[in-house]
Amino acid sequence: MDSQPPAPPPPVAPRPTNGMAIASLVCGILGFMLCLPSIGAVVCGHIARVQIRKDPAQGGEGMALAGLITGYIVLAGSLIYILVVVLAIGTFAAVPTINTGP
């Protein structure tokens, strides 16, 4: 009798990553520099998560979630920045000027 151990099982093929999840993550990272791609990160992230839930053979749930998070952070930061600028302009525009001339 042979006393050799049984052969190891064949390696499992990795799941393909969803393309929208990759796009979401890339747009989320670019959003930190350019702001506008963060909208694409949010849209692509939601689409990717729906596609991954429908087809469990696809991977990339973490990438889609990371793209969503970075996209929402940049959008919230942009909105806060715009609000502060508008309030500052409104405040300084309402300040009366001192007339020192005759």
C-alpha positions as CSV (number, residue, x, y, z in Angstrom):
1,M,0.0,0.0,0.0
2,D,1.0,3.5,-0.7
3,S,1.4,5.8,2.3
4,Q,1.4,9.0,0.3
5,P,-1.0,11.8,1.3
6,P,-3.9,12.6,-1.1
7,A,-3.4,15.2,-3.7
8,P,-4.3,18.8,-2.7
9,P,-7.5,20.2,-4.2
10,P,-7.2,22.4,-7.2
11,P,-6.9,26.2,-6.6
12,V,-10.0,28.2,-6.6
13,A,-10.2,30.9,-9.3
14,P,-10.6,34.4,-8.0
15,R,-13.9,36.2,-8.5
16,P,-13.9,38.8,-11.2
17,T,-14.1,42.4,-9.9
18,N,-17.0,44.5,-10.9
19,G,-15.9,47.3,-13.3
20,M,-18.3,49.8,-11.7
21,A,-16.7,49.1,-8.3
22,I,-13.3,49.9,-9.7
23,A,-14.6,53.1,-11.4
24,S,-16.2,54.1,-8.1
25,L,-13.0,53.8,-6.1
26,V,-11.0,55.6,-8.8
27,C,-13.5,58.5,-9.0
28,G,-13.6,58.7,-5.2
29,I,-9.8,59.0,-5.0
30,L,-9.8,61.6,-7.8
31,G,-12.6,63.5,-6.1
32,F,-10.2,64.5,-3.3
33,M,-8.2,66.5,-5.9
34,L,-10.9,67.6,-8.3
35,C,-14.2,67.4,-6.4
36,L,-16.3,66.7,-9.6
37,P,-15.5,63.0,-9.9
38,S,-17.0,62.4,-6.5
39,I,-20.4,62.5,-8.1
40,G,-19.3,59.7,-10.4
41,A,-18.0,57.8,-7.4
42,V,-21.4,57.9,-5.7
43,V,-23.3,56.9,-8.8
44,C,-20.9,54.1,-9.8
45,G,-20.8,52.8,-6.3
46,H,-24.5,52.4,-6.0
47,I,-24.7,50.7,-9.4
48,A,-21.9,48.4,-8.5
49,R,-23.4,47.3,-5.2
50,V,-26.7,46.5,-6.9
51,Q,-24.9,44.5,-9.6
52,I,-22.8,42.6,-7.1
53,R,-25.9,41.7,-5.0
54,K,-27.7,40.4,-8.1
55,D,-24.6,38.3,-9.2
56,P,-22.7,36.9,-6.2
57,A,-20.0,35.6,-8.6
58,Q,-18.7,39.2,-8.9
59,G,-16.3,40.7,-6.4
60,G,-15.6,44.3,-5.5
61,E,-18.1,45.1,-2.8
62,G,-15.3,46.7,-0.7
63,M,-14.2,48.8,-3.6
64,A,-17.7,50.0,-4.3
65,L,-18.3,50.8,-0.6
66,A,-14.9,52.7,-0.4
67,G,-15.9,54.7,-3.5
68,L,-19.2,55.6,-2.0
69,I,-17.7,56.7,1.3
70,T,-15.0,58.8,-0.3
71,G,-17.5,60.3,-2.8
72,Y,-19.9,61.3,0.0
73,I,-17.1,62.7,2.1
74,V,-15.9,64.9,-0.7
75,L,-19.5,66.0,-1.6
76,A,-20.2,66.9,2.0
77,G,-17.0,68.8,2.3
78,S,-17.7,70.7,-0.9
79,L,-21.1,71.7,0.2
80,I,-19.8,72.9,3.6
81,Y,-17.1,74.9,1.8
82,I,-19.6,76.5,-0.6
83,L,-21.9,77.3,2.4
84,V,-19.1,79.0,4.3
85,V,-18.0,81.0,1.3
86,V,-21.6,82.2,0.6
87,L,-22.1,83.1,4.2
88,A,-18.8,85.0,4.3
89,I,-19.6,86.9,1.2
90,G,-23.0,87.8,2.6
91,T,-21.6,88.9,5.9
92,F,-18.9,91.1,4.4
93,A,-21.3,92.6,1.8
94,A,-23.7,93.6,4.6
95,V,-21.0,95.4,6.6
96,P,-21.4,99.2,6.2
97,T,-18.4,101.1,4.9
98,I,-17.0,104.1,6.8
99,N,-16.9,107.3,4.8
100,T,-13.9,109.3,5.9
101,G,-14.0,111.9,3.2
102,P,-15.7,115.3,3.2
